[in-house]
Amino acid sequence: MSSPIRFETFEGEALFLDPRKDFQQTKESFHARVDPLTGRTGHFSHFGAIKPQRLDLDCYRRPEVKGFCPFCPEAREKVTPKFPEQVIAGGRARRNEALLIPNLFPYDVYSGVTIMADEHVVSLEGLSETRLTDAFALGVEFLKRVAAFDDAPPYPLITWNYMPPSGGGLVHPHQQCFATAYPGNQYMDELRASQRFYDAHHMNYWSALVEEEECIGKRHIGRLGGSHWLASFVSLGVLGEIMCVFPDLFSIHDFEETHLHELVSGLLRIFAFYRASDIYSFNGALFFGPSGQNCFSTHFRIIPRTFLNTRDFAPDPNFFQMLLSEPVSVVMPEDLCCGVKNYF
Ligand SMILES: [Zn+2]
């Protein structure tokens, strides 16, 4: 049976007289793709024009740059908040170095921050299996716990800004975990489209997606246990996007220790690829579907972030992302897949 998933691409070329070639006529290609689930589009152009910029991590350790950090062990106890006793007994939850506290600037009723390490500056290499497992485990435990409360919002998320190019306000590694009724337009578009796909085709889009991608082979990076790692057909990040799909998991309650290990194992491979590619910063988000459905699978997205240069620190989003709500990528997903595959 042929798959109902369609991968649509629109390619085009622009003609101009190129000053780099004595004003001879030159063609430059671009293309737009349509996300097979949501119908949202994304552009691909400027191929190779944006290179990830090296970050000087030692600079972030210098006292005049570091300033005051509320997440460093000497300040943490005094200046970070505690949960009410009924939410977390003792106010904060710990697992080795990882510490879960409430977000001082909450996104919703139950809004936590996980400080991932004692160290202020942790390189990608320092994001070890233990640190990653502990941080995600605290976030998942917290979200499972709040899901049982009567006033629990329906959509749980774990999000992560790593290093300043990602928009992270604090260098000290931390993740956000929160449940909300307003998980963002990307999440809601995916959720509604997953339901429509299920109603129309009587199958789960996410299972069909990984099956089709595995069959096509160009964007399927690998499989770790029940998790499938893909280069997204439409990249939300300028330097491409990798997605990890757990097709058989639907709500936070399905997510167990073994899935956590699969997620961490994949992330360690991606970080090895990032290190080799001079990528120092990223955004990540783990989407859990609401309870009581079987059409919206748990998935994780990760995109590299970079300054465009370290002369004037131009950020990587521009009018496209900010005002047109249109992602632009300078990396083709198929090329990204080839590069990352070596690490899986
Ligand atoms: Zn710190």
Boltz pocket constraint, residues with backbone or C-beta under 6 A from the ligand:
constraints:
  - pocket:
      binder: B
      contacts: [[A, 69], [A, 70], [A, 71], [A, 72], [A, 73], [A, 118], [A, 119], [A, 120], [A, 121], [A, 172]]
      max_distance: 6.0
